[in-house]
Amino acid sequence: MSKILEVIKTEVENDYTTTAIASTVKTAVVAVDGAEETVSANEGETLVLVVDGAQKDLVAGKKYDVNDDYLIKAVKVYNIGGPKAAPWLGLPEDQKATYYFRQALLVKNGEIVEDGSIRELISGDYDGKKADQVKFVSDGEHFNGILLDDGTKYEIAGSKFYATGDGGDDLAGWGAVIMADNKSEVEIKNTYMETEGGTRCALYVDNGAIADVKDTVIYTKETPDTYEHWTALQPGMMKRVPFALGMEGTVRSLNVMADGQGKFDNCLVVSTGWGTLSCDSGTAYDICGTYCLDVKNTLSGIGTMEVAQEGKEYTATKELNGVKYGFTVGGSGYVTYADSGVHNRYENCEFYSPDYIQIMGSGRTGSEYKDCYLNAGHVAFMTQQTGGGTFELTNTTVDTVDALDQIKSGAANTGFSNIIVDNCKINFAGTSTRSKDGILVELVESDDAGNPGITTYTIDDHADEAVATMSEVADCQAVFKNGDYAGDIYNCIYNYKQTLNVEIENAALKGTVSATQAIHVDLDGNVVPNGTVLNAFMGSKEYDHCNYAAEQGGQEGDCLIIGRYCHTAAPVLNNPINVTLKNAKWNVTADGYIQSLTADALEDITADTAVTVTTKALTIAGKAYEDGTYTNGNVTIVVDSTEVEVVDNGIADAGQTYGNVAYTFICANEAGEFNSKAVSLKRQNYIDGKLYFKLIPADGVEIVSFSSEGGEISVNTEGGELEVYEHVLAPEDGVKEMSVSIVIK
């Protein structure tokens, strides 16, 4: 016979955030069929409610049917965390969420921590070394399943994990089903993990830990919280995908942090929105020497998943452990992510996304794809704020709608990256409002709205007002080898000077290659006027929900305009393209403007209709051609080496911090004469809102001094990946702009 358990009231350690209320309960008064009882925890403990073998939220006002039994048990809090002092949180120190980790099983150094575990929440065969055929159910917020710490080596096999309710912070593993931390190693085999709730990842790996996952299903689902509940969640920055990325979504299937590693073989990983195979704030490959994500034979995508029904069509299917699953692409998000200089590797994988396959950001980040099939509904690959790094695609097929590779740079956030495509098939399908032939590579002015806390972006396209500049960003490279490729290649950078080098080797290209002026367009291809404000979907008070996919009050598509450009060919200004053909053919489809063209023979450049290619330099079979007009069939090549006069503005570097504070480095000699090329920077915008940098003088140049306005420069004392930077620039309170003046001789 069932009973009714009602939580009358609680006393909590921290009550200033919703995340603290559920996890820091010190005393609880409950009533069971009207009979009240009071339970209290000792110092350093917090209370956990178990109803019929499942964890439930111990929050005043909650009522639960008890069919079997219930337990209110104190668990000792061994792991306490909290968000770093990111500049966009907007909370005073005494109002930041404190993370009290609670879990069914806590294993440290290979031993179960009894007073840190709630064994009543996990069934099956388990000890300090392994868990076989176990089951875990959580119906409450930010509660962990198995937490492995302090170098634990562990094996999980044939198990099932279910967690419903919002996570606390997927950047810290708070609420993860399985969490491996501090050099722990976990092997997960033949296991099923399912979560339902925002900000709650199924698997979290951090601080040198390794997760080796085989024959396993991971399914993370979003939930449409009420508007009241959603707006109260802290930290707010972690409850939705950053607006700057041009998508919506509230949950990632996994997160690999720092120098952790995630290895996957023969797995199925699905999320309804945001990301699946994700890593964040990792340690650069140059430092740790290991792949952050190493994925093989895996199906992953953004959408929904179920046990496949006979006769029903799916985007893709996969059989694991005797069960056939059907996946249907949908929602919004990316499949995989890399930043901070980490390297990822993918082999024989199938990835599907309505938006992006992968995003790379910050540092010399890289990813390799071999023998894969990739399907994107917008852009396959996008890079932002990168400092190098390369996409390498080998024997891979890509189906995409708008573009293969979008590289963001320019005024908001400078960046450069590369792509190498070898023996691949690149197909453009569906309806694009951006390009009738598809875009292979585009180097575009970044419309990165800023850090994860920024939820608006104002359209400001002004390529027609640009003037020539000496302020340069490092080159980007695009190499296409051993295949037939069709699509356009564009460079529309205009606030700085940045070159796109295009190399076609043992291959054929059909498309337009040109410097362009680009403007934002909407989903119908209409121009989005300057001054238009794009807004992230932050919940609907009117409809009392926060479901961005809902018909009323849901996502209106503003995020999808981020990165959506339409190009018009225009003479080179600050956006050179150098094209090199090596044993290759180029079939030109429209007029274009480039910086230089190098080929084995003029006959290698053809066109089906009359076109004109304007270039500043032409080299054929090692011979440089003089200014003039050269014709081969339908192709007219105009060589005009006239250069635009450039006035040096002294800007050696510029950008914005994570806190959206703009910075500019201006270089001049002791007489006040500008020289933007005298000094270059190695720099990193860090999550703490500061800019870490190292000044590198050109040959023969000596730095006399440097000083700042709007910010304070100090010697960098941070270690790890930041130790390569000599100085740090921290903005003063309330400022929106900083400048650094460098004096040289």
SEKETOR-859033 format. One record per residue (C-alpha): y, z, x; residue number from 1; residue in three letters. Coordinates in steps of 0.1 Angstrom, whole numbers, plus 2048, in hexadecimal, padded with zeros to 3 digits. Last residue first. Example, Ala and Ser with C-alpha at 12.3 -4.5 7.8 and 13.67 -1.06 7.14 Angstrom:
2
     y     z     x   num   residu
   7F5   847   889     2      SER
   7D3   84E   87B     1      ALA
% end
This chain:
745
     y     z     x   num   residu
   A06   6C7   A7B   745      LYS
   9FD   6D6   A5A   744      ILE
   A0C   6EC   A3E   743      VAL
   9F6   6F2   A20   742      ILE
   A06   6FC   9FF   741      SER
   9EF   70A   9E5   740      VAL
   9F8   707   9C0   739      SER
   9ED   71B   9A2   738      MET
   9F1   714   97D   737      GLU
   9EA   726   95C   736      LYS
   9F5   749   967   735      VAL
   9EF   767   951   734      GLY
   9E2   77F   96C   733      ASP
   9E3   76F   98F   732      GLU
   9C9   755   997   731      PRO
   9B0   75C   9B3   730      ALA
   9AD   744   9D0   729      LEU
   990   74C   9E7   728      VAL
   98C   744   A0C   727      HIS
   973   73B   A26   726      GLU
   959   72A   A10   725      TYR
   935   727   A1E   724      VAL
   92F   74B   A12   723      GLU
   92F   740   9EE   722      LEU
   90A   737   9EC   721      GLU
   900   75A   9F6   720      GLY
   91B   771   A02   719      GLY
   93E   779   9F6   718      GLU
   958   785   A0F   717      THR
   971   769   A0A   716      ASN
   992   76E   A1C   715      VAL
   9AE   770   A03   714      SER
   9C6   759   9F0   713      ILE
   9D9   766   9D2   712      GLU
   9E4   750   9B5   711      GLY
   A02   743   9A3   710      GLY
   A11   736   9C3   709      GLU
   9FC   733   9E3   708      SER
   A00   731   A09   707      SER
   9F2   71C   A25   706      PHE
   9F9   71C   A4A   705      SER
   9FA   707   A6A   704      VAL
   9DB   6F2   A62   703      ILE
   9D5   6DB   A80   702      GLU
   9CD   6B6   A7C   701      VAL
   9BE   6A0   A97   700      GLY
   9A0   698   A83   699      ASP
   9A5   6A2   A5E   698      ALA
   9A8   6C7   A56   697      PRO
   98D   6D8   A40   696      ILE
   999   6F4   A2A   695      LEU
   97D   709   A1B   694      LYS
   97D   714   9F7   693      PHE
   973   72D   9DC   692      TYR
   986   72A   9BC   691      LEU
   986   748   9A5   690      LYS
   97D   74B   981   689      GLY
   95F   762   986   688      ASP
   948   744   97C   687      ILE
   951   732   99C   686      TYR
   965   713   9A3   685      ASN
   957   707   9C4   684      GLN
   969   6F8   9E2   683      ARG
   966   6E3   A02   682      LYS
   989   6D5   A06   681      LEU
   99A   6B9   A19   680      SER
   9B8   6BA   A2F   679      VAL
   9CE   69F   A3F   678      ALA
   9C8   686   A24   677      LYS
   9E2   692   A0B   676      SER
   9FE   690   A25   675      ASN
   A20   698   A17   674      PHE
   A3E   69B   A2E   673      GLU
   A4E   6BE   A2D   672      GLY
   A59   6BE   A52   671      ALA
   A3D   6D7   A5A   670      GLU
   A23   6BE   A4D   669      ASN
   A19   6BD   A28   668      ALA
   9F9   6C5   A14   667      CYS
   9F9   6CE   9EF   666      ILE
   9DB   6E0   9E0   665      PHE
   9DD   6E1   9BA   664      THR
   9CD   6FA   9A1   663      TYR
   9CB   6FB   97C   662      ALA
   9BF   71B   96B   661      VAL
   9A4   714   951   660      ASN
   991   735   958   659      GLY
   975   721   968   658      TYR
   98F   714   980   657      THR
   9A2   6F4   97D   656      GLN
   9A7   6D5   993   655      GLY
   9BA   6C9   9B1   654      ALA
   9B6   6BD   9D5   653      ASP
   9C9   6AF   9F2   652      ALA
   9E8   6A8   9DE   651      ILE
   A03   69D   9F6   650      GLY
   A14   685   9DE   649      ASN
   A0F   667   9F5   648      ASP
   A20   648   9E6   647      VAL
   A09   62B   9E2   646      VAL
   A13   606   9E3   645      GLU
   9FA   5F1   9D1   644      VAL
   9E5   5DB   9E8   643      GLU
   9E4   5B5   9E7   642      THR
   9C1   5AA   9F2   641      SER
   9BE   590   9D6   640      ASP
   99C   57E   9D5   639      VAL
   996   56D   9B4   638      VAL
   971   565   9AD   637      ILE
   96A   54C   992   636      THR
   947   54B   983   635      VAL
   93C   531   96B   634      ASN
   92D   51B   986   633      GLY
   938   529   9A8   632      ASN
   95D   52B   9AD   631      THR
   973   53A   9C8   630      TYR
   998   542   9C4   629      THR
   9AD   54F   9E1   628      GLY
   9B4   56B   9F9   627      ASP
   99E   566   A17   626      GLU
   978   56A   A17   625      TYR
   965   582   A2F   624      ALA
   945   573   A3C   623      LYS
   926   589   A3F   622      GLY
   911   574   A27   621      ALA
   92E   575   A0E   620      ILE
   949   58F   A10   619      THR
   965   591   9F6   618      LEU
   981   5AA   9F7   617      ALA
   99D   5B3   9DE   616      LYS
   988   5A8   9C0   615      THR
   98E   596   99F   614      THR
   96F   58A   98D   613      VAL
   975   56E   974   612      THR
   95D   563   959   611      VAL
   952   543   949   610      ALA
   932   546   936   609      THR
   90E   54C   940   608      ASP
   919   55B   961   607      ALA
   90E   55A   985   606      THR
   912   56D   9A6   605      ILE
   8F4   568   9BE   604      ASP
   901   544   9C3   603      GLU
   91E   552   9D7   602      LEU
   905   55C   9F1   601      ALA
   8F8   57C   A02   600      ASP
   911   592   9F0   599      ALA
   92E   5AA   9F5   598      THR
   949   5B0   9DB   597      LEU
   967   5C7   9E0   596      SER
   981   5DA   9CC   595      GLN
   977   5CF   9A9   594      ILE
   987   5C0   98A   593      TYR
   972   5B1   96E   592      GLY
   96F   594   956   591      ASP
   94F   594   941   590      ALA
   929   58F   942   589      THR
   923   58B   968   588      VAL
   8FF   583   971   587      ASN
   8FB   594   993   586      TRP
   8DD   58C   9A9   585      LYS
   8CE   59F   9C6   584      ALA
   8C2   59C   9EA   583      ASN
   8DB   5B6   9F2   582      LYS
   8F9   5B5   9DA   581      LEU
   916   5CD   9E1   580      THR
   931   5D6   9C8   579      VAL
   94E   5EC   9D1   578      ASN
   961   5FB   9B3   577      ILE
   984   608   9B8   576      PRO
   993   620   99E   575      ASN
   9B6   62B   9A9   574      ASN
   9C7   60A   9A0   573      LEU
   9AE   5EE   99B   572      VAL
   9B8   5D4   981   571      PRO
   9AC   5DB   95D   570      ALA
   98C   5D6   949   569      ALA
   98D   5E9   928   568      THR
   975   606   922   567      HIS
   96B   61B   904   566      CYS
   965   640   90A   565      TYR
   950   65B   8F9   564      ARG
   94F   678   912   563      GLY
   958   692   8F8   562      ILE
   959   680   8D7   561      ILE
   938   690   8CD   560      LEU
   947   6B3   8CE   559      CYS
   95E   6A9   8B2   558      ASP
   940   6A0   89C   557      GLY
   947   6B4   87D   556      GLU
   92E   6D0   884   555      GLN
   928   6E5   865   554      GLY
   93E   6F2   849   553      GLY
   92A   6E0   82F   552      GLN
   90E   6C8   839   551      GLU
   8FF   6E1   852   550      ALA
   8F7   6D7   876   549      ALA
   910   6EF   886   548      TYR
   900   70C   874   547      ASN
   917   72A   878   546      CYS
   918   737   854   545      HIS
   92F   746   83A   544      ASP
   938   725   829   543      TYR
   95E   72C   82A   542      GLU
   95A   740   84B   541      LYS
   94C   722   85C   540      SER
   93F   725   87F   539      GLY
   94D   71C   8A1   538      MET
   949   6F7   8A0   537      PHE
   95B   6EB   8BF   536      ALA
   97D   6DB   8B9   535      ASN
   98C   6BA   8C5   534      LEU
   9B2   6B9   8C4   533      VAL
   9C2   696   8C1   532      THR
   9E1   694   8D7   531      GLY
   9D8   671   8E3   530      ASN
   9CA   65C   8C7   529      PRO
   9A4   658   8C3   528      VAL
   99E   632   8C3   527      VAL
   984   627   8A9   526      ASN
   961   620   8B5   525      GLY
   950   62E   896   524      ASP
   944   64D   8A8   523      LEU
   967   653   8B5   522      ASP
   978   642   8D3   521      VAL
   987   651   8F2   520      HIS
   99A   639   909   519      ILE
   991   628   929   518      ALA
   9A4   612   941   517      GLN
   98C   5FE   957   516      THR
   981   5F5   97A   515      ALA
   966   5DC   976   514      SER
   941   5D2   977   513      VAL
   935   5BF   958   512      THR
   911   5B8   952   511      GLY
   8F0   5A9   95D   510      LYS
   8E2   5B7   97D   509      LEU
   8C4   5AA   990   508      ALA
   8B1   5BD   9AB   507      ALA
   8A7   5BD   9CF   506      ASN
   8C5   5D4   9D5   505      GLU
   8E3   5D8   9BF   504      ILE
   8FC   5F0   9CE   503      GLU
   91A   5FE   9BB   502      VAL
   934   614   9CD   501      ASN
   94B   626   9B5   500      LEU
   96C   630   9C5   499      THR
   983   64D   9BC   498      GLN
   9A9   64E   9BD   497      LYS
   9B8   66A   9A8   496      TYR
   9C7   66A   985   495      ASN
   9B9   648   97D   494      TYR
   993   648   97C   493      ILE
   986   62C   965   492      CYS
   969   61E   979   491      ASN
   950   609   966   490      TYR
   92D   5FA   968   489      ILE
   91F   5E6   94C   488      ASP
   8FB   5E0   941   487      GLY
   8DC   5CC   949   486      ALA
   8C3   5D4   965   485      TYR
   8A6   5C0   972   484      ASP
   893   5D3   98C   483      GLY
   88E   5DD   9B0   482      ASN
   8AD   5F1   9B8   481      LYS
   8CC   5FD   9A7   480      PHE
   8E3   614   9BB   479      VAL
   902   626   9AD   478      ALA
   917   63A   9C6   477      GLN
   935   650   9BF   476      CYS
   951   654   9D9   475      ASP
   963   674   9E2   474      ALA
   983   67C   9CF   473      VAL
   9A4   670   9DC   472      GLU
   9C9   678   9DA   471      SER
   9DA   659   9E8   470      MET
   9E8   64F   9C6   469      THR
   9F1   630   9B3   468      ALA
   A02   636   992   467      VAL
   9F2   63C   970   466      ALA
   A05   637   94F   465      GLU
   9EC   61E   940   464      ASP
   9D0   636   949   463      ALA
   9DF   650   931   462      HIS
   9C3   65F   91C   461      ASP
   9CC   682   910   460      ASP
   9B5   68E   8F5   459      ILE
   9B8   6B4   8EF   458      THR
   999   6C9   8F4   457      TYR
   98F   6E8   8E2   456      THR
   974   703   8E5   455      THR
   97A   712   907   454      ILE
   963   730   90E   453      GLY
   949   71B   920   452      PRO
   963   711   93B   451      ASN
   978   6F2   939   450      GLY
   97E   6D6   920   449      ALA
   96D   6BD   937   448      ASP
   97E   69D   92D   447      ASP
   977   68F   950   446      SER
   986   66E   959   445      GLU
   969   656   95A   444      VAL
   951   647   973   443      LEU
   93A   632   95E   442      GLU
   917   626   966   441      VAL
   8FD   611   953   440      LEU
   913   60B   935   439      ILE
   904   5F9   916   438      GLY
   909   5D5   90C   437      ASP
   91E   5D9   8ED   436      LYS
   931   5F7   8FC   435      SER
   940   616   8EC   434      ARG
   938   615   8C8   433      THR
   913   614   8D0   432      SER
   8F8   60D   8B6   431      THR
   8D4   611   8C0   430      GLY
   8C4   605   8E0   429      ALA
   8CE   601   904   428      PHE
   8B0   5FE   91C   427      ASN
   8AE   608   940   426      ILE
   88C   5FF   950   425      LYS
   887   60D   973   424      CYS
   87C   5FF   995   423      ASN
   894   615   9A7   422      ASP
   8B4   625   998   421      VAL
   8C9   639   9B1   420      ILE
   8E6   64D   9A2   419      ILE
   902   65F   9B4   418      ASN
   91B   67B   9AE   417      SER
   940   684   9B1   416      PHE
   956   69D   9A0   415      GLY
   97A   6A6   999   414      THR
   981   6BC   97B   413      ASN
   99E   6B7   964   412      ALA
   9B0   69C   978   411      ALA
   994   684   980   410      GLY
   96E   687   97F   409      SER
   952   682   966   408      LYS
   934   66C   96F   407      ILE
   922   65C   952   406      GLN
   900   64D   958   405      ASP
   8E9   639   942   404      LEU
   901   631   926   403      ALA
   906   62C   901   402      ASP
   8E5   62B   8EF   401      VAL
   8CA   635   907   400      THR
   8A5   62B   90E   399      ASP
   89C   633   932   398      VAL
   87B   628   942   397      THR
   872   636   964   396      THR
   861   627   983   395      ASN
   879   63B   999   394      THR
   89A   64C   98E   393      LEU
   8AE   660   9A7   392      GLU
   8CC   673   99A   391      PHE
   8E1   67E   9B8   390      THR
   8F6   69A   9C3   389      GLY
   91A   69B   9CE   388      GLY
   934   6B6   9C6   387      GLY
   930   6B6   9A0   386      THR
   94A   6C1   988   385      GLN
   939   6AD   96C   384      GLN
   91A   697   96C   383      THR
   90B   685   94E   382      MET
   8E9   675   94B   381      PHE
   8D8   663   92D   380      ALA
   8F7   65D   918   379      VAL
   8F7   65B   8F2   378      HIS
   8D6   65D   8DF   377      GLY
   8C0   662   8FF   376      ALA
   89C   658   904   375      ASN
   88B   65E   926   374      LEU
   868   652   931   373      TYR
   85E   65E   953   372      CYS
   84B   64F   971   371      ASP
   861   662   98A   370      LYS
   882   674   983   369      TYR
   894   686   99F   368      GLU
   8B2   69E   99A   367      SER
   8CF   6A9   9B0   366      GLY
   8EB   6C2   9B1   365      THR
   904   6C0   9CE   364      ARG
   91B   6DA   9BD   363      GLY
   926   6DD   999   362      SER
   917   6CD   97A   361      GLY
   8F9   6B7   971   360      MET
   8F1   6AE   94D   359      ILE
   8D0   6A0   943   358      GLN
   8BF   68D   927   357      ILE
   8DF   68C   912   356      TYR
   8E8   688   8ED   355      ASP
   8CD   684   8D2   354      PRO
   8B3   68E   8ED   353      SER
   890   684   8F7   352      TYR
   87D   68A   918   351      PHE
   85A   67E   921   350      GLU
   84E   688   943   349      CYS
   839   678   95E   348      ASN
   84B   689   97A   347      GLU
   86B   69E   979   346      TYR
   87C   6AF   997   345      ARG
   89A   6C6   998   344      ASN
   8B3   6CE   9B4   343      HIS
   8CD   6EA   9B2   342      VAL
   8F0   6E4   9BF   341      GLY
   902   6FC   9A7   340      SER
   8F6   6E9   988   339      ASP
   8D8   6DA   977   338      ALA
   8D0   6D3   953   337      TYR
   8B3   6C6   93D   336      THR
   8AC   6BA   91A   335      VAL
   8D0   6B8   90E   334      TYR
   8DF   6C1   8EC   333      GLY
   8E2   6B9   8C7   332      SER
   8CC   6BA   8A9   331      GLY
   8B0   6A0   8A7   330      GLY
   891   692   8B7   329      VAL
   870   697   8A4   328      THR
   853   6A6   8B7   327      PHE
   82F   6A7   8A9   326      GLY
   815   6BF   8B8   325      TYR
   7F0   6B9   8BB   324      LYS
   7DC   6D9   8C1   323      VAL
   7BD   6DB   8D7   322      GLY
   7CF   6EF   8F3   321      ASN
   7EB   6D6   8F5   320      LEU
   7EE   6B4   8E4   319      GLU
   80F   6A2   8E5   318      LYS
   822   68D   8CB   317      THR
   842   679   8CC   316      ALA
   85E   66E   8B6   315      THR
   848   677   898   314      TYR
   839   665   87B   313      GLU
   824   677   861   312      LYS
   802   669   859   311      GLY
   7EF   689   862   310      GLU
   806   6A6   868   309      GLN
   80E   6B0   88C   308      ALA
   811   6D5   892   307      VAL
   837   6D8   892   306      GLU
   855   6D1   8A7   305      MET
   87A   6CC   8A2   304      THR
   896   6BC   8B7   303      GLY
   8A2   6BC   8DA   302      ILE
   887   6B1   8F3   301      GLY
   86B   6B7   90A   300      SER
   849   6A7   911   299      LEU
   83B   6B2   933   298      THR
   824   6A0   94C   297      ASN
   836   6B0   969   296      LYS
   855   6C6   96D   295      VAL
   863   6D7   98D   294      ASP
   882   6EA   984   293      LEU
   896   6FD   99E   292      CYS
   887   6E9   9BB   291      TYR
   885   6FC   9DB   290      THR
   89A   6FC   9FC   289      GLY
   8AC   71D   9F3   288      CYS
   8CE   715   A03   287      ILE
   8D1   6EF   A02   286      ASP
   8BF   6F0   9E1   285      TYR
   8DD   703   9D3   284      ALA
   8D8   724   9C2   283      THR
   8DA   721   99C   282      GLY
   8F6   728   984   281      SER
   8E2   71A   967   280      ASP
   8C0   70A   962   279      CYS
   8B4   6F9   942   278      SER
   894   6E8   937   277      LEU
   89B   6E9   912   276      THR
   8BF   6E7   908   275      GLY
   8DA   6EA   8ED   274      TRP
   8CA   6E5   8CB   273      GLY
   8A8   6E5   8B9   272      THR
   896   6ED   8DA   271      SER
   874   6DF   8E5   270      VAL
   85E   6E4   904   269      VAL
   83B   6D5   904   268      LEU
   828   6DB   924   267      CYS
   810   6C8   93B   266      ASN
   81D   6D6   95B   265      ASP
   83D   6EB   95F   264      PHE
   84B   6FD   97D   263      LYS
   86A   713   979   262      GLY
   879   721   998   261      GLN
   892   73D   99F   260      GLY
   8AD   73A   9BA   259      ASP
   8C9   744   9A2   258      ALA
   8BF   73E   97E   257      MET
   8A5   72C   96A   256      VAL
   8AC   72C   945   255      ASN
   894   723   929   254      LEU
   892   715   906   253      SER
   8B8   714   903   252      ARG
   8C9   71E   8E2   251      VAL
   8EA   71A   8CF   250      THR
   8F1   6F5   8CC   249      GLY
   90E   6DC   8CB   248      GLU
   916   6BE   8E1   247      MET
   932   6B0   8F7   246      GLY
   92D   6C3   917   245      LEU
   950   6D2   916   244      ALA
   947   6E6   8F7   243      PHE
   931   6FD   90B   242      PRO
   910   702   8F9   241      VAL
   911   720   8E1   240      ARG
   90B   746   8E1   239      LYS
   911   74C   906   238      MET
   937   74C   906   237      MET
   939   765   8EA   236      GLY
   92B   782   8FE   235      PRO
   928   790   8E4   234      GLN
   91E   787   8C1   233      LEU
   938   791   8A6   232      ALA
   941   76D   89D   231      THR
   91C   765   895   230      TRP
   915   783   87F   229      HIS
   934   77D   869   228      GLU
   92E   758   867   227      TYR
   90A   75E   85B   226      THR
   8F1   752   874   225      ASP
   8E2   72F   871   224      PRO
   8C3   733   887   223      THR
   8BA   71D   8A5   222      GLU
   897   717   8B0   221      LYS
   886   719   8D1   220      THR
   863   70A   8D6   219      TYR
   84F   70E   8F6   218      ILE
   82C   701   8F8   217      VAL
   816   706   917   216      THR
   7FC   6F2   92A   215      ASP
   809   6FF   94B   214      LYS
   827   715   955   213      VAL
   82D   721   978   212      ASP
   84B   73A   976   211      ALA
   85A   744   997   210      ILE
   872   761   99E   209      ALA
   88C   75E   9BA   208      GLY
   8A7   770   9A6   207      ASN
   8A2   762   983   206      ASP
   889   753   96B   205      VAL
   88E   754   945   204      TYR
   875   746   92B   203      LEU
   878   745   905   202      ALA
   89E   743   905   201      CYS
   8B3   755   8EB   200      ARG
   8D7   74C   8E7   199      THR
   8D2   744   8C2   198      GLY
   8B4   74E   8AE   197      GLY
   890   743   8A9   196      GLU
   878   745   8C6   195      THR
   855   736   8CB   194      GLU
   83E   73A   8E9   193      MET
   81A   72C   8E9   192      TYR
   804   731   908   191      THR
   7E9   71C   919   190      ASN
   7F4   728   93B   189      LYS
   812   73C   948   188      ILE
   811   746   96D   187      GLU
   82B   760   976   186      VAL
   83B   768   998   185      GLU
   854   784   99D   184      SER
   86E   780   9B7   183      LYS
   888   795   9A5   182      ASN
   884   78A   981   181      ASP
   86B   779   96A   180      ALA
   873   77B   945   179      MET
   85C   771   929   178      ILE
   867   772   904   177      VAL
   88B   772   90F   176      ALA
   8A2   78A   8FC   175      GLY
   8BA   792   918   174      TRP
   8B1   778   932   173      GLY
   8D3   77B   943   172      ALA
   8E2   759   93C   171      LEU
   8CF   759   91C   170      ASP
   8E5   775   90F   169      ASP
   8DE   78C   8F2   168      GLY
   8C4   778   8E0   167      GLY
   8C6   772   8BB   166      ASP
   8A9   77A   8A4   165      GLY
   884   76F   8A2   164      THR
   86C   772   8BF   163      ALA
   848   765   8BF   162      TYR
   830   765   8DD   161      PHE
   80D   759   8DD   160      LYS
   7F4   75B   8FA   159      SER
   7D8   747   909   158      GLY
   7E2   751   92D   157      ALA
   7FD   766   93E   156      ILE
   7F8   76D   963   155      GLU
   80E   784   978   154      TYR
   81A   78A   99B   153      LYS
   835   7A5   99A   152      THR
   850   7A3   9B5   151      GLY
   867   7BE   9A7   150      ASP
   868   7B4   982   149      ASP
   854   7A4   966   148      LEU
   861   7A8   943   147      LEU
   849   79F   927   146      ILE
   856   79C   903   145      GLY
   87C   7A2   904   144      ASN
   891   7AF   8E7   143      PHE
   8B3   79F   8E2   142      HIS
   8B3   7A1   8BC   141      GLU
   897   7AB   8A6   140      GLY
   878   79B   896   139      ASP
   863   79D   8B6   138      SER
   83E   794   8B6   137      VAL
   827   794   8D5   136      PHE
   803   788   8D7   135      LYS
   7EB   78A   8F4   134      VAL
   7CE   773   8FC   133      GLN
   7CF   77D   921   132      ASP
   7EA   790   932   131      ALA
   7E8   795   957   130      LYS
   7EF   7AB   976   129      LYS
   7FC   7CC   968   128      GLY
   7E5   7CC   94B   127      ASP
   7DD   7B6   92D   126      TYR
   7C2   7AD   914   125      ASP
   7D0   7A9   8F1   124      GLY
   7EC   7B9   8DD   123      SER
   811   7BD   8E4   122      ILE
   82B   7D0   8D0   121      LEU
   819   7F2   8CF   120      GLU
   81B   7F1   8F5   119      ARG
   840   7F8   8F4   118      ILE
   848   7F9   919   117      SER
   861   80B   930   116      GLY
   84F   82C   92D   115      ASP
   82F   81C   938   114      GLU
   83C   807   955   113      VAL
   81F   7EF   95A   112      ILE
   818   7EA   97F   111      GLU
   819   7CA   993   110      GLY
   83A   7D2   9A5   109      ASN
   84B   7D8   983   108      LYS
   83B   7CF   962   107      VAL
   84E   7D6   942   106      LEU
   83B   7CD   922   105      LEU
   848   7CD   8FE   104      ALA
   86C   7CC   90A   103      GLN
   88D   7DD   908   102      ARG
   8AA   7D3   91F   101      PHE
   8CA   7E5   91A   100      TYR
   8E5   7CB   920    99      TYR
   908   7D9   91F    98      THR
   920   7C3   90A    97      ALA
   943   7C3   917    96      LYS
   95C   7DA   905    95      GLN
   964   7F3   921    94      ASP
   96D   7D8   939    93      GLU
   986   7C8   922    92      PRO
   97B   7A9   910    91      LEU
   98A   786   913    90      GLY
   969   777   91D    89      LEU
   97A   758   92D    88      TRP
   97F   767   94F    87      PRO
   95A   76E   956    86      ALA
   955   793   95F    85      ALA
   930   78F   963    84      LYS
   91C   796   944    83      PRO
   906   7B5   941    82      GLY
   8E7   7C5   94E    81      GLY
   8D1   7E3   94B    80      ILE
   8AD   7E2   954    79      ASN
   899   803   954    78      TYR
   8A2   80F   931    77      VAL
   887   829   927    76      LYS
   877   821   906    75      VAL
   878   838   8E8    74      ALA
   862   830   8CB    73      LYS
   867   82C   8A6    72      ILE
   845   822   897    71      LEU
   83A   812   878    70      TYR
   819   80D   866    69      ASP
   805   7F6   850    68      ASP
   818   7E3   835    67      ASN
   83B   7F0   83D    66      VAL
   855   7DC   82A    65      ASP
   876   7DE   83D    64      TYR
   89A   7E7   835    63      LYS
   8B8   7E4   84C    62      LYS
   8D8   7F6   843    61      GLY
   8DD   807   864    60      ALA
   8CE   7F4   881    59      VAL
   8AC   7F9   892    58      LEU
   8A4   7D4   895    57      ASP
   87E   7CD   891    56      LYS
   862   7CA   8AB    55      GLN
   841   7BF   89C    54      ALA
   820   7D1   89A    53      GLY
   822   7DB   875    52      ASP
   846   7E8   87A    51      VAL
   851   7F2   89D    50      VAL
   874   801   8A2    49      LEU
   882   806   8C5    48      VAL
   897   824   8D0    47      LEU
   8AB   826   8F1    46      THR
   8A5   83B   910    45      GLU
   8BA   846   92D    44      GLY
   8BF   869   91F    43      GLU
   8A5   871   904    42      ASN
   8A1   85E   8E4    41      ALA
   8A4   86C   8C1    40      SER
   891   868   8A0    39      VAL
   89D   875   87E    38      THR
   888   874   85F    37      GLU
   890   86E   83A    36      GLU
   878   86B   81D    35      ALA
   883   851   804    34      GLY
   865   83A   806    33      ASP
   86A   83C   82C    32      VAL
   88D   845   835    31      ALA
   89C   840   858    30      VAL
   8B5   854   86D    29      VAL
   8B8   846   890    28      ALA
   8C4   855   8B0    27      THR
   8CB   845   8D2    26      LYS
   8CD   821   8C8    25      VAL
   8D9   80B   8E5    24      THR
   8C9   7E9   8DC    23      SER
   8D4   7E1   8B9    22      ALA
   8F8   7ED   8BB    21      ILE
   8FD   7DF   8DF    20      ALA
   8F9   7BA   8D5    19      THR
   910   7BE   8B7    18      THR
   92C   7CA   8CE    17      THR
   941   7EA   8D0    16      TYR
   926   802   8C7    15      ASP
   918   80D   8E9    14      ASN
   900   82B   8EC    13      GLU
   8F6   82A   8C8    12      VAL
   8F2   842   8AB    11      GLU
   8E0   834   88E    10      THR
   8E1   836   868     9      LYS
   8CB   832   849     8      ILE
   8B1   819   856     7      VAL
   89B   813   838     6      GLU
   875   812   839     5      LEU
   864   807   818     4      ILE
   83F   80D   815     3      LYS
   822   7F6   80F     2      SER
   800   800   800     1      MET
% end
